[in-house]
Amino acid sequence: MPTIWIFSMTNFEIRQTFADQSLLYLTRSKLEWPSTVERLRRHSPTATSGYFLVYYTQFDLYTKCNMKYDRFPFDRHLCYVNITSADLNANILKFATTPKPNWHYDKSDFNKTRQFDVRILSLEEYENETIYENTPWSITGFRLDLIRRRSEYVYNYMSTSGLCVLASCASFVIPPGDANARVAIFITMILVLVTIFNAVMEKTPISTGGPTAIVIWMLSMFMFVFVAFLGYCVALLLEKRRAVVQGNKTKKLSKNSKYKHESNSFSNVAMHVTKHIAKNDETPRMKYLRTHKWDLVSLMILSTSFMIYVTSYFMIYTLSNPYSNYG
């Protein structure tokens, strides 16, 4: 009986009732049974039937898996459960994994697989043997394909933070003179993003190689809101400069009109003043359209940049190498 060696094992527990759930029994196999053809031919090529000693046990196996969270929550991990013999090399003992392993688990047991959708895969042919000290050793086992369930993070964190950016962009349709409304929107969006960011840092794993994908997303959302706030500051500066220039022109025109029309009659002076007021006293709608030009430019630039960023972000993290811990 070989001494079993399990790679990266952390704990091994045989299931028990009143005793260990393990048994040893003898079974008779015939040549025509597909599951035993290979075993019979290997032991006795001329035999039509044979007896095999079987050891059956149920156990819980805990192993380590090298996971990298740089792509979280778009990460996907490939974990190995490899078993070999510690004393019998491949020239004496060769493992045969039959039939092909399938993943059997109760989907209602949500706690054990809450974070991942799991598939079990057989080992590749070249992975069934390894060389150690110039001696071949047979390996059996399987691979676990762990696919992160990302919908929770996309809906709860990424979508809500993206809506904050859209709300900041939508603030550019508010009249620029209403500074209280715009500033209130920007401050509210920043506070909401801070709350979401704190939740992300508390409930998501930390990557040792740098920020995770969801942290990069949150920092980008902060940047978009900050750029929107800068755009509004630029709009206020341009409006202030335009108001100063317009005021200087109005004073100059008033001064020139005073000396030019001193000798005119009262009616001519009144007519000139009326025309001057009609020319410079625009309606609120015209003033709104004139001062809103920079807002429309900012809105178009920010919304287009945001759509390009979202498209590029999801293409990078969903179409690149699927496994985070390999390649």
Wavefront OBJ file of the C-alpha trace (Angstrom):
o trace
v 0.000 0.000 0.000
v 1.666 3.289 -1.102
v 2.288 6.226 1.158
v 0.065 8.933 -0.301
v 1.444 12.438 -0.710
v -0.945 15.324 -1.449
v 0.551 18.534 -2.817
v -0.190 21.812 -0.997
v -2.343 20.062 1.605
v -3.280 22.000 4.733
v -5.682 19.549 6.397
v -7.105 16.077 5.872
v -10.133 14.769 7.777
v -11.751 11.363 7.295
v -15.495 11.577 7.739
v -16.816 9.717 10.737
v -20.036 8.415 12.184
v -19.269 5.964 15.012
v -16.126 5.017 13.133
v -14.184 6.195 10.124
v -16.177 5.999 6.912
v -13.621 3.753 5.245
v -13.797 0.157 4.147
v -11.721 -2.494 2.391
v -13.460 -5.002 0.117
v -12.808 -7.533 -2.626
v -14.563 -7.184 -5.982
v -14.764 -9.446 -9.027
v -14.458 -7.838 -12.461
v -15.007 -9.326 -15.895
v -13.153 -8.511 -19.080
v -16.253 -7.270 -20.878
v -16.838 -4.566 -18.307
v -15.461 -1.316 -19.817
v -14.293 0.036 -16.480
v -12.027 -2.950 -15.806
v -10.627 -3.867 -19.220
v -7.485 -1.826 -18.764
v -6.823 -3.139 -15.259
v -7.288 -6.781 -16.256
v -5.031 -6.501 -19.281
v -2.373 -4.770 -17.232
v -2.323 -7.493 -14.569
v -3.026 -10.562 -16.673
v -3.405 -10.244 -20.446
v -4.955 -13.748 -20.757
v -7.438 -13.525 -17.873
v -11.147 -13.153 -18.552
v -11.997 -12.081 -15.027
v -10.198 -11.108 -11.884
v -10.494 -10.019 -8.285
v -9.455 -6.587 -7.080
v -8.870 -5.313 -3.590
v -10.585 -1.945 -3.160
v -10.080 0.604 -0.421
v -12.970 3.081 -0.201
v -13.034 6.158 2.011
v -14.724 9.539 2.338
v -12.697 12.512 3.511
v -12.484 16.296 3.489
v -9.344 17.610 1.859
v -8.098 21.172 2.312
v -5.399 22.465 -0.028
v -3.823 25.814 -0.830
v -4.262 27.622 -4.130
v -2.102 30.481 -5.336
v -4.659 33.199 -6.079
v -3.868 36.643 -7.457
v -6.475 39.376 -7.116
v -5.135 41.967 -9.565
v -8.187 41.420 -11.794
v -10.796 41.241 -9.023
v -13.807 40.947 -9.530
v -12.991 39.659 -13.024
v -10.525 37.095 -11.698
v -10.536 33.431 -12.527
v -8.293 30.858 -10.877
v -7.006 27.435 -11.807
v -6.226 25.324 -8.734
v -4.624 21.874 -8.688
v -5.272 18.930 -6.388
v -2.380 16.563 -7.122
v -1.784 13.197 -5.420
v 1.289 11.013 -5.743
v 3.176 8.332 -3.861
v 5.949 9.276 -1.481
v 7.770 5.920 -1.690
v 6.826 4.172 -4.958
v 7.956 5.789 -8.205
v 6.305 5.451 -11.604
v 8.349 2.332 -12.428
v 6.522 0.514 -9.612
v 3.228 2.392 -9.204
v 1.281 4.246 -11.863
v -1.953 6.016 -11.001
v -4.936 5.734 -13.358
v -7.789 8.177 -12.826
v -10.980 6.506 -14.071
v -13.592 7.462 -14.873
v -13.128 11.095 -15.876
v -13.901 13.140 -12.764
v -16.991 15.305 -12.729
v -17.955 18.043 -10.377
v -20.652 16.842 -7.987
v -21.925 19.273 -5.422
v -25.218 20.445 -4.072
v -25.973 23.861 -5.588
v -28.238 24.648 -2.660
v -25.148 24.603 -0.438
v -24.423 28.202 -1.336
v -22.005 29.018 1.473
v -19.205 26.767 0.256
v -19.217 28.094 -3.301
v -20.694 31.534 -2.729
v -17.904 33.488 -4.389
v -17.213 31.167 -7.329
v -18.775 29.011 -9.978
v -16.697 25.828 -9.863
v -15.844 23.263 -12.508
v -13.625 20.216 -12.098
v -11.283 19.296 -14.934
v -9.051 16.276 -15.413
v -5.297 16.720 -15.558
v -3.594 17.146 -18.896
v -1.663 14.138 -20.154
v 1.713 15.746 -19.493
v 0.632 16.569 -15.910
v 0.188 12.906 -14.946
v 3.905 12.471 -14.350
v 6.758 14.477 -12.887
v 10.521 14.009 -12.650
v 12.196 14.264 -9.261
v 15.861 13.392 -8.770
v 15.971 11.849 -12.252
v 13.146 9.466 -11.301
v 9.605 9.559 -12.765
v 6.716 9.778 -10.312
v 3.103 9.143 -11.241
v 0.534 11.816 -10.370
v -3.237 11.708 -10.208
v -5.787 14.353 -9.255
v -7.811 17.072 -10.916
v -7.982 20.799 -11.560
v -10.499 23.249 -10.147
v -11.647 26.067 -12.407
v -12.880 28.855 -10.098
v -14.851 31.582 -11.875
v -15.671 34.630 -9.782
v -19.325 35.594 -9.467
v -18.934 39.241 -10.410
v -22.559 40.391 -10.625
v -22.657 41.367 -6.930
v -19.728 43.754 -7.324
v -20.750 45.108 -10.719
v -24.268 45.998 -9.568
v -23.538 47.127 -6.002
v -20.336 49.091 -6.495
v -19.387 49.684 -10.116
v -22.851 50.581 -11.431
v -23.660 52.924 -8.546
v -20.330 54.738 -8.831
v -20.852 55.058 -12.587
v -24.247 56.649 -11.951
v -22.522 59.216 -9.725
v -20.321 60.208 -12.666
v -23.345 60.500 -14.955
v -25.098 62.675 -12.369
v -22.036 64.924 -12.235
v -22.061 65.234 -16.029
v -25.790 65.988 -15.987
v -25.140 68.943 -13.696
v -23.884 70.867 -16.749
v -27.477 71.273 -17.967
v -28.247 73.347 -14.857
v -27.977 77.128 -15.501
v -24.411 78.166 -14.662
v -25.643 81.026 -12.504
v -27.176 78.553 -10.036
v -23.899 77.764 -8.266
v -25.567 76.320 -5.158
v -27.287 73.553 -7.110
v -24.164 72.524 -8.974
v -21.866 72.590 -5.972
v -24.423 70.587 -3.979
v -24.466 67.905 -6.696
v -20.687 67.654 -6.818
v -20.305 67.465 -3.042
v -23.072 64.849 -2.788
v -21.509 62.689 -5.504
v -18.091 62.853 -3.837
v -19.562 61.810 -0.477
v -21.435 58.918 -2.103
v -18.256 57.766 -3.861
v -16.331 57.908 -0.582
v -18.968 55.676 1.048
v -18.846 53.178 -1.821
v -15.048 53.205 -1.817
v -14.923 52.421 1.920
v -17.286 49.481 1.371
v -15.097 48.222 -1.477
v -11.970 48.349 0.672
v -13.686 46.478 3.510
v -15.407 43.720 1.513
v -12.959 42.919 -1.287
v -9.562 41.186 -1.151
v -6.332 43.145 -1.302
v -3.834 42.451 -4.056
v -0.150 42.341 -3.170
v 0.893 43.325 -6.695
v -0.984 46.630 -6.791
v -4.581 47.884 -6.800
v -7.324 45.522 -7.876
v -9.499 46.166 -10.912
v -12.405 47.415 -8.807
v -10.142 49.845 -6.902
v -8.859 51.206 -10.217
v -12.484 51.683 -11.284
v -13.357 53.589 -8.113
v -10.325 55.867 -8.409
v -11.285 56.574 -12.013
v -14.800 57.547 -10.941
v -13.318 59.980 -8.436
v -11.230 61.445 -11.235
v -14.234 61.928 -13.529
v -16.213 63.747 -10.824
v -13.199 65.923 -10.018
v -12.720 66.790 -13.704
v -16.412 67.724 -13.916
v -15.949 70.046 -10.943
v -12.906 71.616 -12.621
v -14.969 72.105 -15.759
v -17.532 74.072 -13.794
v -14.761 76.182 -12.217
v -13.454 76.998 -15.698
v -16.990 77.943 -16.767
v -17.289 80.342 -13.806
v -13.943 81.963 -14.637
v -14.911 82.417 -18.282
v -18.266 83.895 -17.274
v -16.613 86.294 -14.845
v -14.127 87.396 -17.477
v -16.911 87.894 -20.035
v -18.911 89.947 -17.524
v -15.913 92.203 -16.806
v -15.256 92.765 -20.524
v -18.937 93.472 -21.181
v -19.079 95.936 -18.286
v -16.055 97.849 -19.584
v -17.587 98.091 -23.046
v -20.875 99.375 -21.597
v -19.094 102.097 -19.571
v -17.101 103.202 -22.604
v -20.186 103.411 -24.803
v -22.064 105.395 -22.168
v -19.212 107.892 -21.794
v -18.862 108.428 -25.565
v -22.596 108.837 -26.015
v -22.726 111.542 -23.336
v -20.266 113.883 -25.132
v -21.371 113.069 -28.650
v -25.029 113.841 -28.230
v -24.928 116.852 -25.875
v -26.354 119.208 -28.512
v -29.129 116.854 -29.688
v -32.695 117.329 -28.681
v -34.279 115.536 -25.781
v -36.150 113.206 -28.144
v -32.996 112.160 -29.994
v -31.218 111.449 -26.718
v -34.147 109.415 -25.509
v -34.246 107.426 -28.767
v -30.501 106.664 -28.580
v -30.751 105.526 -24.966
v -33.681 103.282 -25.855
v -31.758 101.637 -28.704
v -28.703 101.177 -26.519
v -30.719 99.470 -23.777
v -32.515 97.255 -26.298
v -29.171 96.189 -27.752
v -27.468 95.310 -24.465
v -30.359 94.186 -22.307
v -30.780 90.612 -23.572
v -33.489 88.278 -22.414
v -32.645 85.642 -19.778
v -32.957 82.902 -22.419
v -30.312 84.520 -24.654
v -27.998 84.970 -21.689
v -28.537 81.324 -20.716
v -27.607 80.105 -24.189
v -24.519 82.275 -24.390
v -23.082 81.268 -21.010
v -24.025 77.617 -21.483
v -21.713 77.068 -24.465
v -18.781 75.906 -22.319
v -21.121 73.678 -20.324
v -22.245 71.894 -23.485
v -18.628 71.410 -24.539
v -17.730 70.016 -21.105
v -20.749 67.722 -21.148
v -19.835 66.287 -24.545
v -16.170 65.792 -23.638
v -16.865 64.145 -20.272
v -19.657 61.866 -21.494
v -17.623 60.724 -24.511
v -14.519 60.125 -22.381
v -16.571 58.166 -19.847
v -18.081 55.884 -22.497
v -14.665 55.248 -24.052
v -13.192 54.464 -20.631
v -15.997 52.038 -19.690
v -15.704 50.201 -23.007
v -11.917 49.949 -22.784
v -12.043 48.892 -19.124
v -14.387 45.963 -19.652
v -12.595 44.859 -22.817
v -9.252 44.759 -20.991
v -10.516 42.802 -17.989
v -12.902 40.421 -19.762
v -11.126 39.605 -23.035
v -7.546 39.175 -21.786
v -5.965 36.065 -20.237
v -8.789 34.336 -18.282
v -6.688 32.936 -15.433
v -5.339 35.457 -12.943
v -2.792 33.113 -11.335
v -1.331 31.754 -14.598
v 0.088 33.701 -17.527
l 1 2 3 4 5 6 7 8 9 10 11 12 13 14 15 16 17 18 19 20 21 22 23 24 25 26 27 28 29 30 31 32 33 34 35 36 37 38 39 40 41 42 43 44 45 46 47 48 49 50 51 52 53 54 55 56 57 58 59 60 61 62 63 64 65 66 67 68 69 70 71 72 73 74 75 76 77 78 79 80 81 82 83 84 85 86 87 88 89 90 91 92 93 94 95 96 97 98 99 100 101 102 103 104 105 106 107 108 109 110 111 112 113 114 115 116 117 118 119 120 121 122 123 124 125 126 127 128 129 130 131 132 133 134 135 136 137 138 139 140 141 142 143 144 145 146 147 148 149 150 151 152 153 154 155 156 157 158 159 160 161 162 163 164 165 166 167 168 169 170 171 172 173 174 175 176 177 178 179 180 181 182 183 184 185 186 187 188 189 190 191 192 193 194 195 196 197 198 199 200 201 202 203 204 205 206 207 208 209 210 211 212 213 214 215 216 217 218 219 220 221 222 223 224 225 226 227 228 229 230 231 232 233 234 235 236 237 238 239 240 241 242 243 244 245 246 247 248 249 250 251 252 253 254 255 256 257 258 259 260 261 262 263 264 265 266 267 268 269 270 271 272 273 274 275 276 277 278 279 280 281 282 283 284 285 286 287 288 289 290 291 292 293 294 295 296 297 298 299 300 301 302 303 304 305 306 307 308 309 310 311 312 313 314 315 316 317 318 319 320 321 322 323 324 325 326 327
